[in-house]
Amino acid sequence: MTFTGGTAPLATNGIFQLLTATNGNAYQILGGPGATNGSGTYVYTNTGPQTASISCTDSGSGVIRTLQLFFTSTSAGFFYSTQSGSSGSQFGNFSLHPGVVLFLGNVKFNPDTNRSASVLFPANGTPVSLSVTDAAGYLWTLNFPADALGTPTAIVMTPFASKDSSAALLPVASGVKLEPDGIQFQDGVRLSLTAPAGALSNHPAMAMADGNGANLYFVQATNLGNTYSNTLYHFSSSSIFNPSDAQWQQLEDQYGNSPNGVLPEALAAASQAILSLTYQYPPPQEPPDCGFTCLDNIPAVYPYADTVFTKEFTAIQNLEYVLAAQKYLTGQDSSAVLRPEIERMLSSTCFNIVDDIFKYWHSDGLKYKAAAVVANRINSVDLQYGGGGRASWKGQLQSWLQGPVVDHYINNIKSKHDYSAADAVQLLQLEFKDHSVDPSAMTQKFASALSFQATIKLSLSGTIEGAEFSEIASGIINITGDPVNVFPIAGTNNIDYTSGSIAGGVNLHLPLSYPQRFAMVFDGCGLAVYSYLSTPGADLSGVAVQETWQRGTGSYTATYLESAFESAYMAYLITPPVNDYIYGVQTGVLENMDSGALDFIIAPNSAPNVLSGVKVELRITLDHTPQ
């Protein structure tokens, strides 16, 4: 229990543990800063759906302490405490744990944002690292393996600017806040601390806590030179304890193997918690929906693993915490005996839960991501504890990915004209790569689904030497996605001149046409379209098509369409041209959920250098025609 306020004469800042007997009504208080040890008898009264009270009578002094409890969950909440013979009070927060736990207290800190650093984890098979140094010279470093996360994520590490560990059993010398708070890793991330020479005492110890510094606990660390390192599977905050000999001795007396120490009981309780969860098969919680587009909140699936395995992960953390405390406080290490118990729980209870998730939701494309995160996390933790993982999950995830996941997006594109689904291609390609699956069949499906009928219409209108002039060319180009990369969506077809006239009886000789290459790409999230064209009025090598204009029996040749377009659309030239595409035009936004995907007109200023009185208009219409 942590009290953070109250009224005198009671202390208003401190920590203590209230231990109740499993049989009978005896209690014991283990006092930390601001509290004293005590024991006696208690009465627990349920006062409401989320409230209760505990009345504790000290066997030595007869003082009665009354705690009003307000639960915010089944295992945590707030309390308000009064004491007989005193006008003082205390209030704070509490958490419930089965058996004895080693509660080290809390550290309050202010982050030093001026010394903060960040890095984007790319999730493309590339490891990354990040370092910060606090004002006292403590260097903190994070090293991420290539497979730490399945999606690109911004990582932030911020050192403590100031710290208050008066409510902790040991003083904190330095610390960092790690963000995003609570994020879970598929593979262990290495956190290292290098202290300034001579800065640490004879008893440095690494610790983790919640993101706000609450609930400090030991973590096992290696020490090479003056660098202390441990492996993280989730983010919160990390600290380094730097106690004096006297402070360390006091902790050993209270928590160690001394006659009054609680370490042996804590080890037994942590081990029993693991055993009680072994070979248990509770039904799994339904995975959250999550996909691969920018509209999906992919990081939201990571807490699902903690939610599904709250009891199991808490039990593992508690046992690891006690094992770390045992090593720090006594030099003994029961890991070789107790860690195999963790692996048995993982390979029985946790494996079965994951198997059931696959069994119940394997046909739902939106459940895949959460299931994959859970399976990868459990496999990684099982390997960490000497197990072999569940090899069959890889094949099941591959089938799920290639079938229901891809089908979800293809069906949305084809039947709903949901063009935002195209945004999934890039992340799906990475996911296929991570699972060693050839993505070519997937990209071919997307390419066929993203087929359109593009209608291109070019219009010239105005005056030539004072005479009214008009010329129109139009045609249909069937465009489809690239089978390897999906984008660009492209095609080539002839554009036919449909009319042309100049006042005074001058007419364009028909039939006449030119080959037009057309391609487009679009942002699947914003649906903004960018179009590419070869030169209108020219062949694919850029040579202008000769137009024959007739008046009576006479005629002359010109290149009005090519010349006018080239002059008017100078601002849209691509330099240098790419694959015969000379012009690139920002072409509006797709009408999502509509087969009529686009109708866009661009009409820049008239062609000043060639046909100064002629307006040039380009109209592009897209109709979705999935194959």
C-alpha positions in Angstrom: 0.0 0.0 0.0 1.3 3.5 -0.9 0.0 6.6 1.0 0.6 9.8 -0.8 -1.3 12.3 1.3 -3.2 12.8 4.5 -3.1 14.9 7.7 -0.8 15.2 10.7 0.3 13.7 13.0 0.2 10.6 10.7 2.9 10.4 8.0 1.7 11.5 4.6 4.2 9.8 2.4 5.3 6.2 2.6 4.6 2.5 1.9 3.8 -0.7 3.8 2.5 -4.2 3.2 -0.5 -5.6 5.0 -0.2 -9.4 5.1 -3.3 -11.4 6.2 -3.2 -15.0 7.3 -4.7 -17.7 5.1 -6.5 -19.2 8.1 -7.9 -17.1 11.0 -7.8 -13.3 11.4 -4.2 -12.5 12.1 -2.3 -9.8 10.2 1.2 -8.5 9.9 2.4 -5.1 8.7 5.8 -4.8 7.0 6.6 -1.1 7.2 8.6 0.8 4.7 9.5 4.5 4.7 6.9 6.5 6.7 5.5 3.3 8.3 6.4 0.9 11.1 6.0 -2.9 11.5 3.1 -4.3 13.5 0.8 -7.2 13.9 -2.5 -8.2 15.5 -6.0 -9.2 14.4 -8.3 -7.8 11.7 -12.0 -7.7 10.6 -12.8 -7.4 6.9 -16.3 -6.1 6.0 -17.8 -5.9 2.5 -19.6 -2.5 2.4 -20.7 -2.3 -1.2 -20.2 -3.6 -4.8 -16.8 -1.8 -5.0 -16.1 -0.9 -1.4 -14.9 -2.6 1.8 -13.3 -1.8 5.1 -10.6 -3.4 7.2 -10.3 -2.8 10.9 -6.9 -3.8 12.3 -6.2 -4.0 16.1 -2.5 -3.9 17.0 -1.7 -6.6 19.5 0.9 -4.5 21.3 -0.5 -1.1 21.5 -4.2 -1.8 21.1 -4.4 1.0 18.4 -7.1 0.4 15.9 -6.4 1.4 12.3 -9.4 1.5 9.9 -8.9 1.4 6.2 -11.7 2.2 3.8 -11.1 0.5 0.4 -12.4 1.7 -2.9 -11.8 -0.9 -5.7 -11.1 0.2 -9.3 -10.5 -3.4 -10.4 -10.6 -6.8 -8.7 -7.0 -6.3 -7.5 -6.4 -2.6 -7.1 -7.9 0.6 -5.9 -7.6 3.5 -3.4 -7.8 3.7 0.4 -8.5 6.1 3.2 -7.1 5.3 6.6 -7.7 6.6 10.2 -6.3 5.6 13.5 -7.8 5.5 17.0 -6.4 8.1 19.3 -5.3 10.4 16.5 -6.9 13.1 14.4 -4.6 12.3 11.5 -5.4 10.4 8.2 -3.7 8.8 5.3 -4.9 8.1 1.7 -3.3 6.5 -1.3 -3.6 3.4 -3.5 -3.3 -0.3 -3.0 -2.9 -3.5 -5.0 -3.7 -7.1 -4.0 -1.4 -10.1 -4.4 -1.8 -13.7 -3.4 0.8 -14.7 -0.9 3.8 -12.6 0.1 5.4 -10.2 -2.3 8.5 -8.1 -2.1 7.3 -4.5 -2.3 10.1 -2.0 -2.9 7.8 1.0 -3.1 7.6 3.8 -5.7 9.7 6.5 -7.2 8.3 9.9 -8.3 10.1 11.5 -11.2 9.9 14.4 -13.6 11.0 13.5 -17.2 13.9 15.5 -18.7 12.4 16.1 -22.1 15.4 18.2 -23.2 17.5 15.0 -23.0 14.9 12.7 -24.5 15.6 10.8 -27.7 13.5 8.8 -30.1 13.9 6.4 -33.0 11.5 4.7 -35.5 11.6 1.0 -35.3 11.0 0.1 -39.0 9.8 -3.5 -38.6 11.6 -4.3 -41.9 14.2 -6.7 -40.5 16.6 -4.0 -39.3 17.8 -3.8 -35.7 17.9 -0.3 -34.2 19.4 1.2 -31.0 18.7 4.3 -28.9 20.7 6.1 -26.2 20.2 9.0 -23.7 22.4 10.4 -21.0 21.0 12.1 -17.9 22.3 15.3 -16.3 24.5 13.2 -13.9 26.2 11.3 -16.7 24.3 8.0 -16.5 24.1 6.5 -20.1 21.1 4.4 -20.9 20.9 2.4 -24.2 18.2 0.3 -25.8 19.1 -2.3 -28.4 16.2 -3.7 -30.4 16.5 -7.0 -32.3 15.2 -7.1 -35.9 12.0 -8.9 -34.9 11.1 -7.0 -31.8 7.9 -5.6 -33.2 5.7 -6.5 -36.2 4.8 -2.9 -37.2 6.7 0.4 -37.5 6.7 2.1 -34.1 8.2 5.3 -32.7 10.3 4.5 -29.6 11.0 7.3 -27.0 13.4 7.1 -24.0 13.5 10.0 -21.6 15.8 10.2 -18.5 14.7 11.4 -15.1 15.3 15.1 -14.6 14.5 14.8 -10.9 13.5 11.9 -8.7 12.0 11.3 -5.3 12.5 7.8 -3.9 11.5 8.7 -0.3 8.6 6.2 -0.7 11.0 3.4 -1.8 13.0 1.0 0.3 16.2 1.9 -1.6 17.4 5.2 -3.1 17.2 5.6 -6.9 20.3 7.0 -8.6 19.0 7.3 -12.1 16.1 6.2 -14.3 14.4 6.4 -17.7 10.8 6.5 -18.9 10.2 4.2 -21.8 7.5 4.8 -24.4 5.0 3.7 -25.7 4.1 2.7 -22.2 3.0 -0.9 -22.0 4.0 -1.9 -25.5 4.8 -5.7 -25.7 7.8 -7.1 -27.7 7.9 -10.3 -29.7 11.6 -10.7 -28.9 13.6 -9.4 -26.0 14.9 -5.8 -26.0 18.2 -5.2 -24.2 18.4 -2.2 -21.8 21.8 -1.2 -20.6 23.1 1.4 -18.1 26.7 2.6 -18.0 27.3 4.7 -14.8 29.9 7.4 -14.3 33.1 6.1 -12.8 32.7 5.7 -9.0 29.1 6.8 -9.0 27.6 3.5 -7.7 27.9 1.9 -4.3 28.7 -1.7 -3.4 25.1 -2.8 -4.0 23.7 -1.4 -7.3 20.6 -3.1 -8.4 18.4 -2.6 -11.5 14.7 -2.3 -11.2 11.6 -1.8 -13.2 8.4 0.0 -12.3 5.1 1.1 -13.8 5.2 4.0 -16.3 4.6 6.5 -13.5 7.3 5.0 -11.2 4.9 3.0 -9.0 5.5 -0.6 -7.9 9.3 -0.9 -8.1 10.7 -4.4 -8.5 14.1 -6.0 -9.0 15.1 -7.4 -12.3 18.1 -9.7 -13.0 20.9 -8.0 -14.7 24.4 -8.7 -15.9 27.4 -6.5 -15.1 30.2 -6.2 -17.6 32.7 -3.6 -16.5 30.5 -0.7 -15.3 27.6 -1.6 -17.6 24.4 -3.2 -16.2 22.0 -4.9 -18.6 18.7 -6.7 -18.6 16.2 -7.9 -21.1 12.7 -6.3 -21.5 9.6 -7.7 -23.0 7.5 -4.6 -22.3 7.9 -0.9 -21.7 7.3 1.1 -18.5 10.1 2.8 -16.5 13.5 1.5 -15.4 15.8 2.6 -12.5 19.1 1.8 -10.8 19.2 1.5 -7.0 22.3 2.9 -5.3 21.9 2.1 -1.6 24.4 2.5 1.2 25.7 -0.5 3.1 23.3 0.2 6.0 20.3 0.6 3.7 21.2 -2.7 2.0 21.6 -4.5 5.3 18.2 -3.3 6.5 16.6 -4.7 3.3 18.4 -8.0 3.7 17.2 -8.2 7.3 13.6 -7.5 6.3 13.4 -9.4 3.0 16.3 -11.8 3.1 16.9 -15.2 4.6 17.1 -13.9 8.1 14.7 -15.4 10.8 12.3 -12.5 10.2 12.8 -12.3 6.4 10.0 -13.1 4.1 12.0 -14.1 1.0 11.5 -17.9 1.5 7.8 -17.4 1.9 7.7 -15.1 -1.1 9.5 -17.7 -3.2 7.1 -20.4 -2.2 4.1 -18.2 -2.9 5.4 -17.2 -6.4 6.2 -20.8 -7.3 2.7 -21.9 -6.1 1.1 -19.3 -8.3 2.8 -20.7 -11.3 1.8 -24.3 -10.4 -1.8 -23.3 -9.8 -2.0 -22.0 -13.4 -0.4 -25.0 -15.0 -2.6 -27.4 -17.0 -5.5 -24.9 -16.7 -7.6 -24.4 -19.9 -9.8 -21.3 -19.6 -11.7 -20.3 -22.8 -9.8 -17.5 -24.7 -11.0 -14.0 -25.0 -12.0 -12.9 -28.5 -9.2 -11.2 -30.3 -9.8 -7.5 -31.3 -10.3 -6.7 -35.0 -7.3 -5.3 -36.6 -6.1 -5.1 -40.2 -3.1 -3.8 -42.3 -4.3 -0.4 -43.5 -3.6 3.0 -42.1 -7.2 3.1 -40.8 -6.4 0.2 -38.5 -5.0 0.9 -35.0 -2.4 -1.9 -35.2 -0.6 -1.1 -31.9 -3.9 -1.7 -30.1 -3.5 -5.5 -30.6 -0.4 -5.6 -28.5 -2.2 -5.3 -25.1 -4.3 -8.2 -26.1 -1.5 -10.6 -25.2 -1.4 -9.2 -21.7 -5.1 -9.3 -21.5 -5.4 -12.9 -22.5 -2.5 -13.9 -20.2 -2.8 -11.5 -17.4 -2.6 -14.1 -14.7 0.2 -16.1 -16.4 2.4 -13.0 -17.1 1.8 -11.6 -13.7 2.8 -14.9 -12.1 6.0 -15.0 -14.3 6.9 -11.5 -13.4 6.4 -12.1 -9.7 8.5 -15.2 -9.7 11.3 -13.5 -11.7 11.1 -10.5 -9.3 11.6 -12.8 -6.3 14.4 -14.7 -8.0 16.2 -11.4 -8.7 15.7 -10.4 -5.1 17.0 -13.7 -3.9 20.2 -13.3 -6.0 20.7 -9.7 -5.0 20.0 -10.2 -1.3 21.4 -13.7 -0.6 23.7 -14.6 -3.5 21.6 -17.7 -4.0 19.8 -18.6 -7.2 16.8 -21.0 -7.5 16.3 -20.3 -11.2 17.4 -23.7 -12.3 14.7 -25.3 -10.2 11.9 -22.8 -10.6 12.1 -21.6 -14.2 11.2 -25.0 -15.6 7.9 -24.6 -13.8 7.3 -21.5 -15.9 8.0 -23.4 -19.1 5.5 -26.2 -18.1 2.8 -23.6 -17.5 3.6 -22.0 -20.9 3.6 -25.2 -22.9 0.4 -26.4 -21.3 -2.0 -23.6 -20.4 -0.7 -20.9 -22.7 -0.3 -23.2 -25.7 -3.8 -24.5 -25.3 -5.2 -20.9 -25.2 -3.4 -20.0 -28.4 -4.6 -23.3 -30.0 -8.2 -22.3 -29.2 -7.7 -18.8 -30.6 -6.6 -20.4 -33.9 -9.5 -23.0 -33.7 -12.3 -20.4 -33.1 -11.2 -17.5 -35.3 -8.9 -18.8 -38.0 -11.4 -17.9 -40.8 -11.7 -14.2 -39.8 -9.1 -12.1 -41.6 -9.4 -9.3 -39.0 -8.5 -11.6 -36.1 -5.2 -12.7 -37.6 -3.0 -9.8 -36.4 -3.9 -10.2 -32.7 -3.6 -14.0 -32.9 -0.2 -13.7 -34.6 1.0 -11.3 -31.9 -0.1 -13.7 -29.2 1.4 -16.7 -30.8 4.7 -15.0 -31.5 4.8 -13.7 -28.0 4.2 -17.0 -26.3 6.6 -18.8 -28.6 9.3 -16.2 -27.8 8.7 -16.5 -24.0 8.7 -20.3 -24.2 12.0 -20.3 -26.0 13.4 -17.9 -23.4 12.5 -20.5 -20.7 14.1 -23.4 -22.6 11.0 -24.7 -24.4 10.7 -25.5 -28.1 7.7 -23.3 -28.9 4.8 -24.6 -31.0 6.2 -25.2 -34.5 2.7 -25.8 -36.0 1.6 -22.2 -35.4 3.9 -21.0 -38.2 2.1 -23.0 -40.9 -1.3 -22.1 -39.4 -0.5 -18.4 -39.5 0.8 -18.8 -43.1 -2.5 -20.3 -44.2 -4.5 -17.7 -42.3 -2.5 -14.9 -43.9 -2.7 -16.3 -47.5 -6.4 -17.1 -47.2 -8.8 -15.2 -45.0 -6.6 -12.1 -44.5 -6.0 -11.5 -48.2 -9.6 -12.5 -49.1 -10.9 -9.9 -46.7 -9.2 -7.1 -48.6 -9.8 -8.5 -52.1 -13.5 -9.0 -51.3 -13.8 -5.4 -50.0 -12.2 -4.0 -53.1 -14.3 -6.1 -55.5 -17.7 -6.1 -53.9 -17.6 -2.8 -51.9 -15.3 -0.8 -54.1 -13.3 -0.1 -51.0 -10.1 1.4 -52.4 -8.7 2.1 -49.0 -8.0 -1.7 -48.8 -5.2 -1.2 -51.3 -3.2 0.5 -48.5 -2.8 -3.0 -46.9 -0.5 -4.2 -49.7 2.8 -2.8 -48.3 2.3 -4.1 -44.8 1.0 -7.5 -46.1 4.2 -7.8 -48.2 6.2 -7.3 -45.1 4.0 -9.8 -43.2 4.5 -12.4 -46.0 8.2 -11.8 -45.8 8.3 -12.3 -42.0 6.5 -15.6 -42.5 8.7 -16.7 -45.4 5.8 -16.8 -47.8 6.0 -15.8 -51.5 3.7 -12.7 -51.9 3.3 -13.0 -55.7 -0.1 -14.7 -55.6 -1.3 -12.0 -53.2 -0.1 -9.1 -55.3 -1.6 -10.6 -58.4 -5.0 -10.8 -56.7 -4.7 -7.1 -55.7 -3.6 -6.2 -59.2 -6.6 -7.8 -60.7 -9.0 -6.4 -58.2 -7.6 -2.9 -58.8 -8.6 -2.8 -62.5 -10.3 0.3 -63.9 -11.7 1.6 -67.1 -10.1 5.0 -67.7 -11.8 7.4 -70.1 -9.5 10.1 -71.4 -11.0 13.1 -73.1 -8.9 16.0 -74.4 -10.6 19.2 -75.7 -9.2 22.3 -77.4 -11.4 25.3 -77.8 -10.9 29.0 -78.6 -9.7 31.0 -81.6 -7.0 30.6 -84.2 -6.2 33.9 -85.9 -9.6 35.1 -85.0 -11.5 32.0 -86.3 -13.4 29.8 -83.9 -11.6 26.5 -83.3 -12.3 23.2 -81.6 -10.7 19.8 -81.4 -11.7 16.7 -79.4 -10.0 13.4 -78.8 -11.2 10.6 -76.5 -10.8 7.0 -75.8 -11.0 4.2 -73.2 -8.0 2.6 -71.6 -8.3 -0.5 -69.5 -5.8 -0.3 -66.7 -4.8 -2.9 -64.2 -2.3 -3.3 -61.3 1.2 -4.4 -61.7 1.3 -8.1 -60.8 4.5 -7.7 -58.7 4.1 -4.4 -56.9 0.4 -3.6 -57.6 1.2 0.0 -58.3 1.3 1.6 -60.8 -2.1 0.7 -62.2 -1.5 1.1 -65.9 -2.5 0.4 -69.5 -2.2 1.5 -73.1 -4.8 2.0 -75.9 -5.5 4.3 -78.8 -7.2 7.6 -78.3 -9.4 8.6 -81.3 -9.8 12.1 -82.6 -13.6 12.5 -82.8 -13.9 16.0 -84.2 -12.0 19.1 -85.3 -13.2 22.3 -87.0 -12.1 25.9 -87.7 -14.6 28.5 -88.7 -14.7 29.0 -92.4 -15.2 25.3 -93.4 -11.9 23.8 -92.2 -12.3 20.3 -90.8 -10.0 17.6 -89.3 -9.6 14.6 -91.6 -10.8 11.5 -89.8 -10.2 8.7 -88.8 -7.1 9.6 -86.8 -5.7 8.3 -83.5 -2.6 8.1 -81.4 -1.4 5.6 -78.7 -1.9 6.8 -75.1 -0.2 5.3 -72.1 -1.9 6.0 -68.8 -1.1 5.0 -65.2 -2.1 6.0 -61.7 -1.1 5.5 -58.1 -3.1 6.4 -55.1 -2.6 6.7 -51.4 -4.8 4.0 -49.9 -5.5 6.0 -46.8 -6.1 9.4 -48.2 -7.2 8.1 -51.6 -5.5 10.9 -53.4 -4.8 10.0 -57.1 -1.7 10.9 -59.1 -1.9 10.2 -62.8 0.8 9.7 -65.4 0.4 10.2 -69.2 2.6 9.8 -72.3 2.4 12.8 -74.6 -1.2 13.3 -75.9 -1.2 13.7 -79.7 2.1 11.8 -80.1 3.3 8.3 -80.6 5.0 6.5 -77.6 8.4 7.8 -78.8 7.1 11.4 -78.5 6.8 12.1 -82.2 3.7 14.3 -82.8 0.9 12.8 -84.9 0.4 14.8 -88.1 -3.2 16.1 -88.3 -4.6 16.8 -91.8 -7.0 19.7 -92.0 -9.1 20.1 -95.2 -10.9 23.0 -96.7 -12.7 22.1 -99.9 -10.1 20.4 -102.1 -7.2 21.9 -100.3 -5.5 20.6 -97.1 -2.6 21.3 -94.7 -1.0 19.5 -91.8 -0.6 20.6 -88.2 0.0 19.2 -84.7 -2.5 21.3 -82.7 -3.3 18.7 -80.0 0.3 17.8 -79.2 1.6 21.4 -79.4 -1.2 22.9 -77.3 -1.0 20.2 -74.6 2.8 20.5 -74.4 2.6 24.2 -74.0 -0.3 24.4 -71.6 0.9 21.5 -69.3 4.5 22.5 -68.9 4.0 22.6 -65.1 3.2 18.9 -65.1 6.3 17.7 -67.0 8.3 14.8 -65.5 12.0 15.4 -65.8 13.4 13.0 -66.9 10.4 11.0 -68.3 9.8 7.6 -66.8 8.7 4.7 -69.0 7.2 7.0 -71.7 5.3 8.9 -69.0 5.9 12.6 -69.7 3.3 14.2 -67.5 2.3 13.7 -63.9 -1.0 15.2 -62.7 -2.5 15.4 -59.2 -5.9 14.1 -60.1 -8.2 14.5 -57.1 -9.5 11.9 -54.6 -11.2 8.6 -55.3 -14.9 8.2 -54.4 -14.6 5.3 -52.0 -17.3 2.7 -51.9 -18.5 3.9 -55.4 -17.8 2.1 -58.7 -17.6 5.5 -60.3 -14.2 6.1 -58.7 -13.2 9.4 -60.3 -14.3 12.2 -62.6 -11.7 14.9 -62.7 -11.1 17.8 -65.0 -7.9 19.8 -65.2 -7.8 22.9 -67.4 -4.7 25.0 -67.0 -4.1 28.3 -68.7 -4.3 28.4 -72.5 -1.3 27.4 -74.5 0.5 30.7 -74.5 3.5 29.8 -76.8 1.6 28.0 -79.5 -2.1 28.7 -79.6 -2.5 31.7 -77.3 -6.3 31.9 -77.7 -7.0 28.1 -77.2 -8.1 26.6 -73.9 -6.8 23.0 -73.2 -8.9 20.7 -71.0 -8.1 17.1 -69.8 -10.9 15.0 -68.4 -10.1 11.7 -66.7 -13.0 9.4 -65.6 -12.3 6.1 -63.8 -14.9 3.3 -63.5 -13.9 0.3 -61.3 -13.9 -2.9 -63.3 -12.4 -5.6 -61.0 -11.3 -8.8 -62.6 
